[in-house]
């Protein structure tokens, strides 16, 4: 039995298997469109935490302070 999923970018059917190298995307183009949306912060993983209130991070700091 072959599993077919929808491409998250365009909705086209994609066979879930080695015949589809860009799965879950239908093509390299759709894969790059999705990557661009993440890079432009159009997409994000929802979070309940607010880093602006965290004492571990400060403006301009790249990572947590060393121990």
C-alpha positions in Angstrom: 0.0 0.0 0.0 1.4 3.4 -1.0 1.0 6.4 1.3 0.3 9.7 -0.3 0.6 13.0 1.6 -0.1 16.5 0.5 2.8 18.9 -0.1 2.7 21.5 2.7 3.4 24.3 0.3 1.2 23.6 -2.7 -1.1 20.7 -1.7 0.0 18.4 -4.5 -0.1 14.7 -3.7 3.4 13.2 -2.8 4.2 9.5 -2.6 5.8 8.9 0.8 8.8 6.9 -0.1 12.3 6.9 -1.7 10.8 7.8 -5.1 10.1 11.3 -3.6 13.4 12.8 -2.5 11.9 16.1 -1.3 9.2 14.5 0.8 7.0 15.8 2.3 7.4 18.4 -0.4 6.6 17.7 -4.1 9.7 19.5 -5.4 12.9 21.4 -4.5 11.0 24.6 -5.3 8.3 23.9 -2.7 11.0 22.9 -0.2 12.9 26.2 -0.8 9.7 28.2 -0.5 9.0 26.7 2.9 12.6 27.3 4.0 12.4 30.9 3.0 9.2 31.3 5.0 11.0 30.0 8.1 14.0 32.2 7.4 11.8 35.3 7.1 10.1 34.3 10.3 6.7 34.0 8.6 6.5 30.6 10.3 7.4 29.8 13.8 6.9 27.1 16.5 4.4 28.4 19.0 5.7 28.9 22.5 4.2 30.1 25.8 7.5 31.5 27.1 8.5 35.1 26.6 12.2 35.4 26.2 12.0 39.2 26.8 11.3 38.5 30.5 14.1 35.9 30.9 17.1 36.9 33.0 19.3 34.5 31.0 19.2 36.6 27.8 20.1 40.3 27.3 19.9 42.6 24.3 22.7 41.9 21.9 23.7 38.7 23.6 24.2 35.8 21.2 23.8 32.9 23.7 23.4 32.3 27.4 26.1 33.7 29.6 29.0 31.2 30.4 28.8 29.4 33.7 
